[in-house]
Amino acid sequence: MPRFRAVLRRALLVGAAALVVAPAQAAAVPDFAISPGGTTRGLGQSLGLDFRSGILRAAWGDDSAGLSGNPDPASSELAFARVSVAADESVTVGGTVNASRAPGDQAGASLAVNPTNLQNLVAVSDGQSAICCSSATFRAWSFDGGTTWQGATDLPGGINGGGPQVAFDSFGNAFVAVIDQAVFDRPTLRVYLSVDGGVTFSELPLPASTELDAAPKLAVGPGAVWVAFTRYDGVARVATAAARVSGLGQVGAFTIQKAADSGFARLPDIALGPDGAALVVYEARPTNGFPTLQAQVDSDGLGAGGFGAPSAVANIGEYGSEALPKVAYDAGGRALVVYRDQERRATTQDVLLQFSGDDGVTWSAAQRVNDDVVSETRLVPDIAVESGGSRLAVAWFDRRAGDLRLRGRILDGVQTPPTPVSPLNLAAVPGSQTRIELSWVDRSSNESGFQVTRTGGGSTAVFTVGANVTSFADTGLAESTEYTYVVRAVNAAGTSTATNRAVAKTLATPPPAPTNLTAVGGGFSRIDLAWTASDRADAYQVFQSRDGVQFAQVTTAFKNSAMIFGLEPGVTYFFTVRAFNSGGVSGFSNVASSTTQLAAPAAPSALTAVATSSSSIRLAWTDRSSNEDGFQVEESRNGKSFRRVATVNPNTTSLTRFGLRAGTTYSYRVRACNSAGCSASTNVASATTPR
């Protein structure tokens, strides 16, 4: 299959329930309940899972009545349980332990087991409120396999978008990654280290940053620790902090890198391959593109190569909660990802699993993990691979008949599903009044064809096209009608999951020209337009001219009137209007004209008066208007009573008064006038003729 770069839209299952063929189930052993009762709050956005030596350990937020020791029943506690897994994948769920027994909400759990001492466990969660904010991280540690716990809230927390995370490496180092939001508008990634089994932690230095961080996820591997998170620099992108580890307490300097082309990323997860490759999977939700799950791999791990280009894993559905992908590597070096289903079937939701044998470049078809049982929602999926084995454990919150519990599934590995891989990037564009053109990306090599499902116009229709076809023209449609499409690949084994939902509206017949256009002056700088509306018009384009010949569009109106502002006073303007809709534009209306009201001119300024002889004084001023008909010059011999003594032509800026008396003081002022009136007068300027 080719390598795909994706900017992909949301996927939504459309069509009658009879058309749905769910992905093949991954195993025959049923899923099972882990939590002791129904919970209502405190889920957060992560679970804690560890699977080794036939024991699945789980940590989660729980406020159910079956969890004892809650000092505040209205809030959730950090719960822990051990599940014994037999060789045939049958399970025995042990008693649930309250690991926090602390006031406030503990949610968004993460769990780690110390490989150097399997009785040593550490769990972390948001420390105060799973609904809004957490000013601290709750952490708990156990040295008896989770029977008893001690806790503390001495690490910072914040509005995290994923919860704090914990991981043990093979040396026994315990790492915790949190988002510190002590400064509310500056969430900052912090990483802590414990060398005493999680009893105490000290902060590890990270390169300074002024950008915003969120949603950390931890991964450890041979000689390395990695944190994946989002870093906002104007756009949210996947970033990683990674360091070499050479022994207990021996952690090198962290380096930060961003995954190229990971813009608009949300909620990344990270896993380290057996060859040291770092694989991140995240939700990409561009503002003007197609939401999808994306994968990117840093093939040389801590080397200098960096992350390669993103590849598409799956479509993302249109629902409020996130898909929350979680990624892991199995013993054979395959990358596995689980996520909340993107199809959103009419009666239920699913947890889906896909795998990749080439570090996330190409992915298998999706297969359902949960039982084929109706559930209103399935949330916060997580996956753990049994250490040293091939079995997998998947867990999620599952609401069946109103009862929300943590449920799990044990899989004895995964096989390539016989169903095809879902197509991607479905686009729909109108081709005419009766035609819509579809196109998509074919990712499968085993489809026998593609099933196109259309809804709209009061009906549902299904069309089939052949293998390797990537376009379809839907014809015979109703004019100006919206239709919705999804596409699935099909073969004898069933159908793939659906593409994103694509919506298009057939074109309309262009409207007739507007009529009865009128233009009425509304002041010095405004003209009001009105016209008779056109049938089928979506809006109107308004054109303006000063000579009645050369017109240019000045605005778009969404009703049959418009006010045109910013015009010059005393100028005649010409207008015409045409209607448009999705099918095109109409002809032009009649031409209407109107003249803006003439405004009085601006006042002149900077008047000066200089005696040039015993009988003359020269006046000069600054002309500040462009619409005067002339200037009136007024004179006074007492500086109080003025009379007009001259009127001069427009654009004149000086005048000499003759015939004056010697030894007399004269005062002057000037104003500009036109047919609309006169401006204010200038300053008063005075001069005295010599004797």
Secondary structure, DSSP 8 states (H G I E B T S, - for coil): ---------EE---S-GGG-----BS-SS--EE-SSS---S--TT--EEEEETTEEEEEEEE--TTS---SSTTS-EEEEEEEEE-TTS-EEE---EES---SS--EEEEEEE-TT-TT-EEEEEESS-SSS--SEEEEEEESSTTSS-EEEEEEE--S-SS--EEEE-TTS-EEEEEEE-SSTT--EEEEEEESSTTSS-EEE------SEEEEEEEEEETTEEEEEEEEESSSEEEEEEEEEEEETTEE---EEEE-TT-TTEEEEEEEE-TTS-EEEEEEE--TTS--EEEEEEETTTTSS------EEEEEEES-SS----EEEE-TTS-EEEEEE-SS--SS---EEEEEESSTTSS----EE-S-S---SEEEEEEEEE-BTSS-EEEEEEEEETTEEEEEEEEES-----SS----EEEEEEEEETTEEEEEEE---SS-SEEEEEEEETTEEEEEEEETT--EEEE-S--TT-EEEEEEEEEETTEE----B-EEEE---------EEEEEEE-SSS-EEEEEE--TT-SEEEEEEESSSSS-EEEEEESSSEEEE-S--TT-EEEEEEEEEETTEEEEE---EEEE---------EEEEEEEEETTEEEEEEE---SS-SEEEEEEESSSS--EEEEEE-TT--EEEE-S--TT-EEEEEEEEEETTEE------EEEE---
